[in-house]
């Protein structure tokens, strides 16, 4: 979650080839990147303004984040 492993992995791992060989690979992505090109299924990630969430402040308090806008592209959050 929150990365592009094919781009960030060392070249000698050949991660793109290994991901492409997996029967069922699902990738939650904000946009089509190097990893998305090699996965079988790409789920669009919802923008933080479109989804529920939670945060912890510097002082240790917890808070709930509610959506500020209606979903635009039917994306999913990491929690969903």
C-alpha positions in Angstrom: 0.0 0.0 0.0 1.2 3.4 -0.9 4.2 2.5 -3.0 5.4 1.4 -6.4 7.4 -1.8 -5.7 8.3 -2.5 -9.4 9.9 0.9 -9.7 11.5 0.9 -6.2 12.8 -2.6 -6.0 16.4 -3.4 -7.0 16.8 -4.3 -10.7 18.3 -7.7 -9.9 15.1 -8.9 -8.3 13.2 -8.5 -11.6 10.0 -7.9 -9.6 8.0 -7.0 -12.7 8.5 -10.5 -14.1 7.7 -12.2 -10.8 4.5 -10.2 -10.3 3.3 -11.0 -13.9 3.8 -14.7 -13.2 1.4 -14.7 -10.2 -2.0 -16.0 -11.0 -4.0 -13.4 -9.0 -2.3 -10.1 -8.4 -4.3 -7.1 -7.1 -2.9 -3.6 -6.8 -4.5 -0.6 -5.1 -3.2 2.4 -7.1 -3.8 6.1 -7.5 -2.8 5.9 -11.1 -1.3 3.4 -13.6 2.4 3.1 -12.9 5.1 0.4 -13.4 3.6 -2.0 -10.9 0.0 -1.6 -12.2 1.2 -2.5 -15.7 2.2 -6.0 -14.4 -0.7 -6.8 -12.1 -3.8 -8.7 -13.3 -6.2 -6.4 -11.4 -5.8 -2.7 -10.6 -8.3 -1.2 -8.1 -8.5 2.6 -8.2 -7.5 4.2 -4.9 -9.9 6.8 -3.5 -8.5 10.2 -2.8 -8.3 11.0 0.9 -11.0 13.7 0.5 -13.4 10.9 -0.8 -13.0 8.4 2.0 -13.4 7.8 5.7 -10.3 7.4 7.8 -8.7 8.1 11.1 -5.7 10.0 12.4 -3.6 10.4 15.5 -2.4 13.8 16.5 1.0 14.7 17.9 -0.5 14.8 21.4 -1.8 11.3 21.0 -5.5 12.1 20.5 -7.4 10.2 17.9 -9.9 11.7 15.4 -12.1 10.5 12.6 -11.8 11.9 9.1 -15.0 12.0 7.1 -15.3 12.4 3.3 -15.4 16.0 2.1 -16.6 15.2 -1.4 -18.6 12.5 -3.1 -16.6 9.6 -4.7 -15.5 10.6 -8.1 -14.2 7.5 -9.8 -15.6 4.7 -7.6 -12.2 4.2 -5.9 -11.6 2.2 -2.7 -9.6 3.2 0.4 -7.0 0.9 1.9 -9.5 0.1 4.7 -12.1 -1.0 2.2 
